[in-house]
Amino acid sequence: MNPEREAVIDLAAIRHNVRLLRQVAEPAKVMAVVKADGYGHGAVPVARAAVEAGATWLGVAHIDEGLELRAAGIEEPIVAWLHTPASNFEAAVDAGLDLGVSGWELDLIAEAARELARPARVHLKIDTGLGRNGCPPGLWESFIGQAVAYQEDGLLRVVGIFSHLAVADEVERPETDEQIKCFRDAVAVAEDAGIDVEVRHLANSPGILSRPDTHFDVVRAGVSLYGLSPFDDQTSDDLGLRPAMTLRTLIANCKEVPAAQGVSYGFKYRTTAATTLGLVPLGYGDGIPRIASSGPVTVDGRQYPVVGRIAMDQMVIDLGRSGIAGTDESLLGREAILFGPGDDGEASVDAWAAAAGTINYEIVTRISPRVPRRYVDTAADSGLGGGDATGSGLEGDAARADPSHGRSAGSSR
């Protein structure tokens, strides 16, 4: 019997996306960002699939996320970049994690390295304009000096310089040019101070796909790793990406109701005629945004909008015709797909993002642990994941992905 509800993760799609991104970014290497439990897809399985496809770095937000990967036996370089004074820097250094550093963390990391008699690996972050983490440009030179001193004491190795783009998904905005200049200036200061920078990384998913001059040595693939587009005006298919998650369940009830029947809390929806309602056993307790009424649910190849308020455990679809319940046409127990790659006519994650007034990143990341994950590999059937890029369909996909997004850009080297 099929599970009541599940998120099906296609690891062949992950590998496909990594290979495509490698082609777009080369000669830069690909860092697979698997923070937030792999954007809801499962950090460890996604990391393994990404590495199999040629990702040479892994990225996480928190040290605990990196330690989880190490505990699973993953040995590739892992960068963790978001810390608090309570972060376990000693465990991170002991596990060989690379640590992103914006300023205050440097002393604590050096102390952890001293206690372990093992140098820490750090990536120094410059705030090029996003205004979140990162060293302000006015303090960068003194920050570099502090890092050099610790490096000369044998307490750390400055492996990389990095920053993060703010508006690369809006490709015509000039701030990206300003951020690139600020980043190049920061790298020059570090090199002038004697730091032999191994890797420079700036590009996120929109930067990878629209601005080759942001690629430098490593690119950080976040949402694109999972097959989702970071742009409002291009779909996953436009970019040659393959969505990896399908969210499915089974219809829990199918019943006839009269005209003017109120549906769900607040009666924000009433039927306009006698009709059949289907009950979908997923709700905001499973991570579906409560605000996303009108989100599409596909049953037997037909899409139905959610009507009425989404509740904690369930939502309702109006089938638009009556006399179905209790007959062979009843949808009770039928598969209901909220989103997927579109192979069977189901809606995309983007449709649910639009219904919720948010972005596709949020929809997949918030699917809760109450929804079991099931991992599949469609490579044998689809040709998405087997072998190298040659002969796997990637050449065509890479050609469809427009690296310049309609904009010319100079070399990042």
C-alpha positions as CSV (number, residue, x, y, z in Angstrom):
1,M,0.0,0.0,0.0
2,N,1.2,3.5,-0.8
3,P,2.2,5.7,2.1
4,E,-0.4,8.1,3.3
5,R,1.9,11.1,2.6
6,E,5.4,11.5,1.5
7,A,8.0,13.7,-0.2
8,V,9.7,11.7,-2.9
9,I,13.2,12.9,-3.6
10,D,14.8,11.9,-6.9
11,L,18.5,11.7,-6.4
12,A,19.1,11.4,-10.1
13,A,17.6,14.9,-10.4
14,I,20.2,16.1,-7.9
15,R,23.0,14.6,-9.9
16,H,21.6,16.0,-13.1
17,N,21.5,19.5,-11.6
18,V,25.0,19.3,-10.3
19,R,26.4,18.2,-13.7
20,L,24.5,21.0,-15.5
21,L,25.8,23.5,-13.0
22,R,29.3,22.2,-13.4
23,Q,29.1,22.8,-17.1
24,V,27.7,26.3,-16.6
25,A,30.3,27.3,-14.0
26,E,33.5,25.6,-15.3
27,P,36.3,26.1,-14.6
28,A,34.9,27.0,-11.2
29,K,34.1,24.1,-8.8
30,V,30.6,23.5,-7.4
31,M,29.8,23.8,-3.7
32,A,26.5,22.0,-3.0
33,V,24.6,23.9,-0.3
34,V,22.8,21.4,1.9
35,K,21.8,23.6,4.8
36,A,18.3,23.4,6.4
37,D,18.4,19.6,5.9
38,G,19.2,20.0,2.2
39,Y,16.4,22.6,1.7
40,G,14.0,20.0,3.1
41,H,15.3,17.2,0.8
42,G,17.6,15.5,3.3
43,A,21.1,16.8,3.8
44,V,23.0,13.5,3.9
45,P,21.4,11.8,0.8
46,V,21.6,15.0,-1.2
47,A,25.2,15.6,-0.2
48,R,26.2,12.1,-1.3
49,A,24.4,12.4,-4.6
50,A,26.0,15.8,-5.2
51,V,29.5,14.5,-4.5
52,E,28.8,11.6,-6.8
53,A,28.0,14.0,-9.6
54,G,31.2,16.1,-9.1
55,A,30.5,18.6,-6.4
56,T,33.8,19.1,-4.6
57,W,32.6,21.3,-1.7
58,L,29.6,21.2,0.6
59,G,28.0,24.2,2.4
60,V,25.9,24.5,5.5
61,A,24.8,27.3,7.7
62,H,25.5,25.9,11.2
63,I,28.3,23.8,12.6
64,D,25.8,21.1,13.8
65,E,24.8,20.6,10.2
66,G,28.4,20.1,9.2
67,L,28.9,17.6,12.1
68,E,25.9,15.6,10.9
69,L,27.6,15.2,7.5
70,R,30.8,14.2,9.1
71,A,29.0,11.6,11.3
72,A,27.5,10.1,8.1
73,G,31.1,9.5,6.8
74,I,31.2,12.4,4.4
75,E,34.8,13.6,4.1
76,E,34.6,16.4,1.4
77,P,35.4,19.9,2.5
78,I,32.4,21.4,4.3
79,V,32.0,25.1,5.0
80,A,29.8,26.3,7.9
81,W,29.3,30.1,8.0
82,L,26.6,31.2,10.6
83,H,27.7,31.2,14.2
84,T,26.9,32.6,17.7
85,P,29.1,32.8,20.7
86,A,27.6,29.5,21.8
87,S,28.7,27.7,18.6
88,N,30.9,24.6,19.2
89,F,34.0,25.8,17.5
90,E,36.1,23.1,19.1
91,A,34.0,20.4,17.7
92,A,34.1,22.1,14.3
93,V,37.9,22.3,14.2
94,D,38.2,18.8,15.5
95,A,35.9,17.5,12.7
96,G,37.9,19.4,10.1
97,L,35.1,21.7,9.1
98,D,35.9,25.0,7.3
99,L,34.5,28.0,9.2
100,G,33.2,31.2,7.6
101,V,34.3,34.1,9.7
102,S,33.0,37.7,9.8
103,G,35.0,39.1,12.6
104,W,34.3,38.4,16.3
105,E,34.5,34.6,15.7
106,L,38.2,34.7,14.9
107,D,39.4,34.8,18.5
108,L,37.1,32.0,19.6
109,I,38.2,29.8,16.6
110,A,41.8,30.5,17.3
111,E,41.3,29.5,21.0
112,A,39.7,26.3,19.9
113,A,42.6,25.5,17.6
114,R,45.0,26.2,20.4
115,E,43.2,23.8,22.7
116,L,43.2,21.1,20.1
117,A,46.7,21.8,18.8
118,R,45.2,21.7,15.4
119,P,45.0,24.7,13.0
120,A,41.5,25.8,12.0
121,R,40.5,26.2,8.3
122,V,38.7,29.5,7.8
123,H,37.1,31.5,5.1
124,L,37.0,35.3,5.7
125,K,33.8,37.0,4.7
126,I,33.6,40.5,3.4
127,D,30.2,42.3,3.5
128,T,30.0,43.6,-0.1
129,G,26.6,45.1,0.4
130,L,24.1,42.6,1.6
131,G,24.3,44.0,5.1
132,R,24.0,40.7,7.0
133,N,27.1,38.9,8.1
134,G,30.6,39.7,6.8
135,C,33.2,42.2,7.8
136,P,32.4,45.8,6.9
137,P,34.9,47.1,4.2
138,G,36.2,49.8,6.6
139,L,37.4,47.1,9.0
140,W,38.6,44.6,6.4
141,E,42.3,45.6,6.5
142,S,42.6,45.2,10.3
143,F,40.6,42.0,10.1
144,I,43.0,40.6,7.6
145,G,45.9,41.6,9.8
146,Q,44.4,39.7,12.7
147,A,43.9,36.6,10.6
148,V,47.5,36.8,9.3
149,A,48.8,37.0,12.8
150,Y,46.9,33.9,13.9
151,Q,48.0,32.2,10.7
152,E,51.7,33.0,11.5
153,D,51.1,31.5,15.0
154,G,50.0,28.3,13.4
155,L,46.5,28.5,14.8
156,L,44.6,28.8,11.5
157,R,44.9,28.6,7.7
158,V,43.0,31.2,5.6
159,V,41.6,28.9,3.0
160,G,39.1,31.3,1.3
161,I,37.6,34.7,0.9
162,F,33.9,34.9,0.3
163,S,30.8,37.1,0.2
164,H,27.1,36.8,-0.8
165,L,25.1,38.4,-3.5
166,A,22.0,40.4,-2.7
167,V,20.1,41.0,-6.0
168,A,21.6,38.6,-8.5
169,D,18.1,37.3,-9.2
170,E,17.2,40.7,-10.6
171,V,19.8,40.6,-13.4
172,E,19.7,44.3,-14.5
173,R,20.3,45.8,-11.1
174,P,23.7,47.6,-10.8
175,E,24.3,46.6,-7.2
176,T,25.8,43.3,-8.4
177,D,28.5,45.1,-10.3
178,E,29.2,47.1,-7.1
179,Q,29.4,43.9,-5.1
180,I,31.8,42.3,-7.5
181,K,34.1,45.3,-7.4
182,C,34.1,45.4,-3.6
183,F,34.8,41.6,-3.5
184,R,37.8,42.0,-5.9
185,D,39.2,44.8,-3.8
186,A,38.9,42.7,-0.7
187,V,40.7,39.8,-2.3
188,A,43.5,42.1,-3.4
189,V,43.9,43.4,0.2
190,A,44.2,39.9,1.5
191,E,46.7,38.9,-1.2
192,D,48.8,42.0,-0.5
193,A,48.9,41.0,3.1
194,G,50.5,37.7,2.2
195,I,47.4,35.5,2.2
196,D,47.6,32.7,-0.4
197,V,43.9,32.4,-1.1
198,E,42.9,28.9,-2.2
199,V,39.3,29.6,-3.1
200,R,37.2,32.7,-3.7
201,H,33.5,32.3,-3.7
202,L,30.7,34.8,-4.3
203,A,28.1,33.3,-6.7
204,N,24.8,31.9,-5.4
205,S,22.4,30.1,-7.8
206,P,21.3,33.3,-9.7
207,G,24.9,34.3,-9.9
208,I,25.9,31.0,-11.3
209,L,23.2,31.1,-14.0
210,S,23.3,34.8,-14.9
211,R,26.7,36.3,-14.1
212,P,29.8,34.4,-15.1
213,D,31.9,37.2,-13.7
214,T,30.8,36.1,-10.2
215,H,32.0,32.5,-10.5
216,F,35.7,32.9,-9.3
217,D,37.0,29.6,-8.0
218,V,33.9,28.0,-6.4
219,V,30.2,28.6,-6.9
220,R,27.6,27.9,-4.2
221,A,24.6,26.1,-5.6
222,G,21.6,26.4,-3.4
223,V,18.1,26.3,-4.8
224,S,19.4,25.3,-8.3
225,L,20.9,22.1,-6.8
226,Y,17.3,21.0,-6.1
227,G,16.1,21.9,-9.6
228,L,14.3,25.1,-8.8
229,S,14.7,28.4,-10.7
230,P,15.9,31.5,-8.7
231,F,14.3,33.8,-11.3
232,D,10.8,35.0,-11.6
233,D,10.9,35.0,-15.4
234,Q,12.5,31.6,-16.0
235,T,11.2,28.2,-15.1
236,S,13.3,25.2,-14.1
237,D,12.7,23.8,-17.5
238,D,13.9,27.0,-19.1
239,L,17.2,26.5,-17.3
240,G,17.5,22.8,-17.9
241,L,17.1,22.1,-14.1
242,R,15.1,19.1,-12.8
243,P,13.0,19.5,-9.6
244,A,13.9,16.8,-7.2
245,M,11.0,16.8,-4.8
246,T,7.4,15.5,-5.4
247,L,4.9,16.0,-2.6
248,R,2.1,13.4,-2.7
249,T,-0.6,11.9,-0.5
250,L,-3.9,10.0,-0.8
251,I,-7.3,11.5,-0.8
252,A,-8.8,10.9,2.7
253,N,-12.4,11.5,2.0
254,C,-14.8,12.2,-0.9
255,K,-18.3,13.4,-0.2
256,E,-21.3,15.2,-1.7
257,V,-22.4,18.6,-0.4
258,P,-25.2,21.0,-1.4
259,A,-24.9,24.5,-2.8
260,A,-23.9,27.1,-0.3
261,Q,-21.9,24.6,1.8
262,G,-19.3,26.4,3.9
263,V,-15.8,24.8,3.6
264,S,-13.2,24.9,6.4
265,Y,-12.6,27.4,9.1
266,G,-14.3,30.8,8.7
267,F,-16.4,29.7,5.8
268,K,-14.3,31.8,3.5
269,Y,-15.5,29.6,0.7
270,R,-19.0,28.4,-0.1
271,T,-19.9,26.0,-2.9
272,T,-21.8,27.6,-5.7
273,A,-23.7,24.5,-6.6
274,A,-24.1,20.9,-5.4
275,T,-20.7,19.3,-5.7
276,T,-18.2,16.8,-4.5
277,L,-15.4,17.7,-2.1
278,G,-12.1,15.8,-1.7
279,L,-10.2,15.9,1.5
280,V,-6.4,16.1,1.2
281,P,-4.6,15.1,4.4
282,L,-1.8,17.7,4.4
283,G,-1.8,21.0,6.1
284,Y,0.3,23.7,7.8
285,G,1.5,21.0,10.3
286,D,3.1,19.4,7.3
287,G,4.6,22.7,6.2
288,I,2.0,23.8,3.7
289,P,1.5,27.6,4.1
290,R,-1.8,28.3,5.7
291,I,-2.2,31.3,3.4
292,A,-1.9,29.2,0.2
293,S,-5.6,28.6,-0.4
294,S,-6.0,28.2,-4.2
295,G,-2.8,26.1,-4.4
296,P,-3.2,23.3,-7.0
297,V,-3.7,19.6,-6.2
298,T,-3.5,17.1,-9.0
299,V,-5.6,14.0,-9.0
300,D,-5.8,11.6,-12.0
301,G,-4.0,14.2,-14.1
302,R,-6.5,17.0,-13.4
303,Q,-5.6,20.0,-11.2
304,Y,-8.0,21.3,-8.6
305,P,-7.5,24.4,-6.5
306,V,-7.6,24.2,-2.7
307,V,-10.8,25.9,-1.4
308,G,-11.3,27.4,2.0
309,R,-8.6,27.8,4.6
310,I,-5.8,25.3,4.9
311,A,-5.9,23.7,8.4
312,M,-3.2,22.1,10.4
313,D,-3.6,18.6,9.0
314,Q,-5.9,18.9,6.0
315,M,-7.2,20.9,3.1
316,V,-10.2,20.6,0.7
317,I,-10.6,20.6,-3.0
318,D,-13.8,21.2,-4.9
319,L,-14.1,18.7,-7.7
320,G,-16.7,20.8,-9.6
321,R,-19.2,18.1,-10.2
322,S,-21.6,16.1,-8.1
323,G,-22.6,12.4,-7.8
324,I,-19.1,11.0,-7.6
325,A,-18.9,9.9,-3.9
326,G,-19.7,6.3,-3.4
327,T,-19.3,5.4,-7.1
328,D,-16.4,4.0,-9.1
329,E,-15.5,7.7,-9.8
330,S,-14.9,8.4,-6.2
331,L,-11.4,9.9,-5.5
332,L,-11.2,8.3,-2.1
333,G,-7.7,6.7,-1.8
334,R,-6.5,8.2,-5.1
335,E,-3.1,9.8,-5.3
336,A,-3.0,13.5,-4.9
337,I,0.1,15.4,-5.9
338,L,0.7,18.9,-4.7
339,F,3.9,19.5,-6.7
340,G,6.6,17.8,-8.6
341,P,8.6,18.0,-11.8
342,G,5.5,18.1,-14.0
343,D,5.9,14.7,-15.7
344,D,2.3,13.7,-14.9
345,G,0.7,17.1,-15.3
346,E,1.2,18.1,-11.7
347,A,1.9,21.7,-10.7
348,S,5.3,23.0,-9.9
349,V,6.6,24.2,-6.6
350,D,6.4,27.7,-8.1
351,A,2.6,27.5,-8.3
352,W,2.4,26.9,-4.6
353,A,4.9,29.7,-4.0
354,A,2.6,32.0,-6.0
355,A,-0.4,30.9,-4.0
356,A,1.4,31.6,-0.8
357,G,3.0,34.9,-2.0
358,T,6.5,33.6,-1.3
359,I,9.4,31.9,-3.1
360,N,9.9,28.3,-4.1
361,Y,12.9,28.1,-1.7
362,E,10.5,28.4,1.2
363,I,7.9,25.9,0.0
364,V,10.3,22.9,-0.2
365,T,12.4,23.9,2.9
366,R,9.4,24.1,5.2
367,I,8.0,20.6,4.4
368,S,8.0,19.2,7.9
369,P,9.6,16.1,9.3
370,R,6.0,14.7,9.8
371,V,6.1,14.0,6.0
372,P,8.4,11.0,5.4
373,R,11.0,11.3,2.7
374,R,11.4,8.5,0.2
375,Y,14.5,8.4,-2.0
376,V,14.3,7.2,-5.6
377,D,16.7,7.1,-8.5
378,T,15.2,7.6,-11.9
379,A,18.6,7.5,-13.7
380,A,18.0,4.1,-15.3
381,D,14.7,5.3,-16.8
382,S,15.3,8.9,-17.6
383,G,19.0,9.2,-18.4
384,L,19.3,12.0,-16.0
385,G,22.0,10.7,-13.7
386,G,24.0,8.0,-15.3
387,G,27.6,8.4,-16.5
388,D,29.1,11.8,-17.2
389,A,27.4,14.7,-18.9
390,T,28.1,13.3,-22.4
391,G,25.2,11.2,-23.6
392,S,23.1,11.9,-20.5
393,G,21.0,14.6,-22.1
394,L,22.9,17.3,-20.3
395,E,24.4,18.9,-23.4
396,G,21.0,19.9,-24.5
397,D,19.9,21.0,-21.1
398,A,23.1,23.1,-20.6
399,A,22.4,24.7,-24.0
400,R,18.9,25.7,-22.8
401,A,20.3,27.1,-19.6
402,D,21.3,30.7,-20.5
403,P,24.4,31.4,-18.4
404,S,24.3,35.1,-19.2
405,H,20.5,35.4,-18.7
406,G,20.5,37.8,-21.6
407,R,23.4,39.8,-20.3
408,S,27.0,39.8,-21.3
409,A,29.6,39.5,-18.6
410,G,33.4,39.3,-18.5
411,S,35.6,36.5,-17.2
412,S,35.7,35.9,-13.5
413,R,39.3,34.7,-13.5
